[in-house]
Amino acid sequence: MKITIVGAAGGEVTGSAYFVQTKQSNVLVDCGMFQGGKKSEALNRPPTTARQKLDAILLTHGHLDHSGRLPLLAKRGHAAPVFATPATIEMAALIIRDSARIQASDTERKNRKRVRAGEPPVEPLYTPEHAEAIIQRFRPVPYNQPFTVAPGIQAIWAESGHMLGSASIQLIVEEDGRRKKVVFSGDLGPKGALILKDFEPFQQADLVFLESTYGDRDHRPFMQTVEEFVRIVKATVEKGGKILVPTFAVGRAQLLTSLLAWMFRTRQARPFPIFLDSPMAIEATNIYTRHKELFDEGMTKFIREKPLRADLRTMKMCATAEDSMKINDVAGPCFIMAGAGMCNAGRILHHLKQNLWKPDTHVLIVGYQSRESLGRRLVEGAEVVSIHGEKIAVKAKVHTMGGFSAHAGQTDLLTWFSVIAPSKPRVILTHGEDGPRQELARKIHQRFKLKSTLPAMNDVIEL
């Protein structure tokens, strides 16, 4: 068996993809899009060639950096089934469709400029038709049950606590009369976070691919972050300011709306205008309501007492562009959640353009910001940024709230790994910048006496 790492390696966090080849079968685990700056996005090519047969594709979860290159496989003519948990299927379909729509609209805009410049038009990375073609290949799998995905390969999906439907995957591979177990952590969530259940580690593996996004540090404790969130929101609302939150449509939008509902229910604050300015986040929230079986006990009890919607009477769902533009006319105080979460596209750019230069604006950064993204520049204290080709002074106060991250910090990564460590697996650290994965490798060696491999893109791991 050999596994080629075709994404999220060499210090690159996004683009997760692993090509598993045995004597009998070829399987792809994740097929994510590279995100961030132009250098990362230039890597968005199919993870396999047209000549390489695929028997199956397995998804750990639906986020774009784990599913966004799937339509490229349909474009290449691959027709393998795509296996994922039921909630991941719904989330991935939503995210892939949105990505295809963005590809089409961005390419149309570029081509208008190219035509005016006398240059030939370019094609989008993929089209909505390619997205629909791959979505038709989705097949649901249960949690915690061995499932045959290809000749000689079974897979088990176990809760990873990262987003609705997310999972770690264990492959059980029969080859030459021997059985090997390979575990892909996928993205792991922090223990004790709101809404979702905690991760469930596997107990045995010959080889482990472990994410290392925050391998060098821990987040601020969740409840401390909640206290900071409440304090900032209350202070800004009292002064009539606007709160802008670049929001990942899946996960963070639902977390924040739940926290606001809790604030209102417990009278931490009087209700104020809230805008969920993201059609995708609105639909993702609907998917959450269809999968309450994945909620943790605390969230289940909270919504049993009273529906969230009863607490959120001042929240407006902004589905149309017209709805979004009307927010500009709203004086503070108000709370605006809009995508994209890394400020690299979407409606949040318009809100930042209108409000970053105002000292009474507060920007809450509640998730990972990739290198070269506008969100990373704000976190790093840029005094001036460019939005839609216009220079905007950053007078707003920018708050980084790592405790709301959907990724496990170093301690939780080591806790997950500690369950599997006694089986003495080979360890491959991916999905992290060089600093975090080097530090995680040092901690794993110090604590478990195991050496970790830090692969480059397209490295091949043989087992």
Sequence and secondary structure as in RCSB ss.txt:
>XXXX:A:sequence
MKITIVGAAGGEVTGSAYFVQTKQSNVLVDCGMFQGGKKSEALNRPPTTARQKLDAILLTHGHLDHSGRLPLLAK
RGHAAPVFATPATIEMAALIIRDSARIQASDTERKNRKRVRAGEPPVEPLYTPEHAEAIIQRFRPVPYNQPFTVA
PGIQAIWAESGHMLGSASIQLIVEEDGRRKKVVFSGDLGPKGALILKDFEPFQQADLVFLESTYGDRDHRPFMQT
VEEFVRIVKATVEKGGKILVPTFAVGRAQLLTSLLAWMFRTRQARPFPIFLDSPMAIEATNIYTRHKELFDEGMT
KFIREKPLRADLRTMKMCATAEDSMKINDVAGPCFIMAGAGMCNAGRILHHLKQNLWKPDTHVLIVGYQSRESLG
RRLVEGAEVVSIHGEKIAVKAKVHTMGGFSAHAGQTDLLTWFSVIAPSKPRVILTHGEDGPRQELARKIHQRFKL
KSTLPAMNDVIEL
>XXXX:A:secstr
 EEEE SS TT  S  EEEEE SS EEEEEE    SSHHHHTT S SS TTS  SEEE S  SHHHHTTHHHHHH
HT    EEE HHHHHHHHHHHHHHHHHHHHHHHHHHHHHHHTT      S  HHHHHHHHTTEEE  BTS EEEE
TTEEEEEEE SSSTT EEEEEEEEETTEEEEEEE  S   TT SSB      S  SEEEEE TTTT     HHHH
HHHHHHHHHHHHHTT EEEEE  TTTHHHHHHHHHHHHHHTTSS    EEEE HHHHHHHHHHHH GGGB HHHH
HHHHHS HHHH TTEEE  SHHHHHHGGG  SSEEEEES TTSSSSTHHHHHHHHTT TT EEEE S   TTSHH
HHHHTT SEEEETTEEEE  SEEEE GGG SS  HHHHHHHHHHHGGG  EEEEESS HHHHHHHHHHHHHHH  
 EE   TT EEE 
